[in-house]
Amino acid sequence: MNKNLVQEITATQIRHDIPDFITGDTIRVMVTIREGNKERQQAFEGVVISTKGSGSNKTFIVRKDSAGVGVERNFFVNSPIISSISVIKHGKVRRKKLYYLRDRKGKAARLEEIIRKDKIAANLAATKTNADKKKAANREKAKAAKEAKAEEVKAD
């Protein structure tokens, strides 16, 4: 079989709207659930304990505690039932498979949160642009106030 043909077909199946996340990150996966002829969105929020595969076959396992019971769910990254994925926080981990979290409960199952430098840069850029917009808006307001005051002085 032609490898290029296989690569072209798998490239069309890969989704590009999924954010980058790694093992240890806490994510919220919005899953489309079909019940009869109705569809709804349901959130599944937990820690990514494993990722494996590549390309269109990439999968990840998310673990959460629900009423004191550990629940794990496998997802295909490119699955059509996933409507969106959002990264909530990044955990500090030293391994790629966090299966040891299965034996831990409560506070023992927590991961230390880290702040990634690339996320800081993105947040700073967004903050700067927002701050610049606010400053520009304030300048416009001040300019409009000065012009209104000058018109009042001319009218008197």
C-alpha positions as CSV (number, residue, x, y, z in Angstrom):
1,M,0.0,0.0,0.0
2,N,1.2,3.5,-0.8
3,K,2.4,5.2,2.4
4,N,1.7,8.7,1.0
5,L,-1.9,7.8,0.4
6,V,-2.3,6.6,4.0
7,Q,-0.7,9.7,5.3
8,E,-3.0,11.9,3.2
9,I,-6.1,10.1,4.4
10,T,-5.1,10.3,8.1
11,A,-4.1,14.0,7.7
12,T,-7.7,14.8,6.7
13,Q,-9.0,13.1,9.8
14,I,-6.8,15.1,12.3
15,R,-8.6,17.9,14.2
16,H,-6.6,21.1,14.6
17,D,-9.0,22.8,17.1
18,I,-7.8,20.8,20.1
19,P,-5.4,22.6,22.5
20,D,-2.0,21.1,23.4
21,F,-2.1,19.2,26.7
22,I,0.1,16.7,28.4
23,T,-0.1,14.1,31.1
24,G,-0.9,15.8,34.5
25,D,-3.0,18.6,33.0
26,T,-6.5,19.1,34.3
27,I,-8.8,19.4,31.4
28,R,-12.5,19.7,30.7
29,V,-13.8,17.6,27.8
30,M,-17.2,18.6,26.4
31,V,-18.8,15.4,25.1
32,T,-21.8,15.3,22.8
33,I,-24.3,12.8,24.1
34,R,-27.2,11.5,22.0
35,E,-30.3,10.3,23.8
36,G,-32.9,9.2,21.3
37,N,-33.2,12.0,18.8
38,K,-31.8,14.7,21.2
39,E,-28.3,15.9,21.6
40,R,-26.7,17.6,24.6
41,Q,-23.3,18.6,25.8
42,Q,-21.8,17.1,29.0
43,A,-18.6,18.0,30.7
44,F,-16.1,15.5,31.9
45,E,-13.4,17.2,33.9
46,G,-10.4,15.5,35.4
47,V,-6.7,14.8,35.2
48,V,-5.0,13.3,32.1
49,I,-3.3,10.2,33.4
50,S,-2.1,8.8,30.1
51,T,-1.7,9.6,26.4
52,K,-0.7,7.2,23.7
53,G,-0.6,6.9,20.0
54,S,0.0,9.5,17.3
55,G,-1.8,11.0,14.4
56,S,-5.4,10.0,14.0
57,N,-5.0,7.2,16.5
58,K,-4.0,9.4,19.5
59,T,-5.9,8.6,22.7
60,F,-5.9,9.9,26.2
61,I,-7.3,8.8,29.6
62,V,-9.0,11.3,31.9
63,R,-9.6,10.4,35.6
64,K,-11.9,12.1,38.0
65,D,-13.5,11.4,41.4
66,S,-17.2,11.3,41.3
67,A,-18.9,10.9,44.7
68,G,-15.8,9.3,46.1
69,V,-15.5,6.8,43.3
70,G,-12.7,7.1,40.7
71,V,-14.0,7.3,37.2
72,E,-11.7,7.0,34.1
73,R,-12.7,7.5,30.5
74,N,-10.7,6.9,27.3
75,F,-11.1,9.4,24.5
76,F,-9.8,9.5,20.9
77,V,-8.4,13.0,20.3
78,N,-9.9,13.2,16.9
79,S,-13.3,11.8,17.8
80,P,-16.4,13.5,16.6
81,I,-18.1,13.1,20.0
82,I,-15.7,15.6,21.5
83,S,-17.0,19.1,20.9
84,S,-14.2,20.9,22.7
85,I,-11.4,20.5,25.2
86,S,-10.2,23.2,27.5
87,V,-7.1,23.1,29.7
88,I,-7.9,24.2,33.2
89,K,-4.5,23.9,34.9
90,H,-1.1,22.3,34.3
91,G,0.2,19.8,36.8
92,K,3.8,19.2,37.7
93,V,4.6,15.6,36.9
94,R,7.8,13.6,36.2
95,R,6.4,10.7,34.3
96,K,4.1,10.0,31.3
97,K,1.7,7.5,32.9
98,L,0.1,8.5,36.2
99,Y,-1.5,5.2,37.0
100,Y,-0.4,5.6,40.6
101,L,-3.2,8.1,41.1
102,R,-5.6,5.2,41.0
103,D,-4.5,4.1,44.5
104,R,-4.7,7.6,46.0
105,K,-7.8,9.4,47.4
106,G,-8.5,13.0,48.4
107,K,-5.5,15.3,49.0
108,A,-3.0,12.6,48.2
109,A,-4.3,12.5,44.6
110,R,-3.6,16.2,44.0
111,L,-0.8,17.4,41.7
112,E,1.2,20.5,42.2
113,E,0.2,23.2,39.7
114,I,2.8,24.9,37.5
115,I,2.5,27.9,35.2
116,R,4.0,27.3,31.8
117,K,6.2,30.0,30.3
118,D,4.5,29.9,26.9
119,K,1.2,30.5,28.6
120,I,2.6,33.4,30.6
121,A,3.8,35.0,27.3
122,A,0.4,34.5,25.7
123,N,-1.4,36.0,28.8
124,L,1.0,38.9,28.8
125,A,0.4,39.6,25.2
126,A,-3.3,39.5,25.7
127,T,-3.1,41.7,28.8
128,K,-0.9,44.2,26.9
129,T,-3.4,44.5,24.1
130,N,-6.3,44.8,26.5
131,A,-4.4,47.4,28.5
132,D,-3.5,49.3,25.3
133,K,-7.2,49.3,24.2
134,K,-8.2,50.6,27.6
135,K,-5.6,53.4,27.5
136,A,-6.7,54.3,24.0
137,A,-10.3,54.4,25.1
138,N,-9.4,56.6,28.0
139,R,-7.5,59.0,25.7
140,E,-10.5,59.2,23.4
141,K,-12.8,60.0,26.4
142,A,-10.4,62.7,27.7
143,K,-10.1,64.2,24.2
144,A,-13.9,64.3,23.8
145,A,-14.2,65.9,27.2
146,K,-11.7,68.6,26.3
147,E,-13.5,69.3,23.0
148,A,-16.8,69.6,24.8
149,K,-15.3,71.9,27.4
150,A,-13.8,74.1,24.6
151,E,-17.2,74.3,22.9
152,E,-18.9,75.3,26.2
153,V,-16.3,78.1,26.6
154,K,-16.9,79.4,23.0
155,A,-20.7,79.3,23.6
156,D,-20.4,81.5,26.7
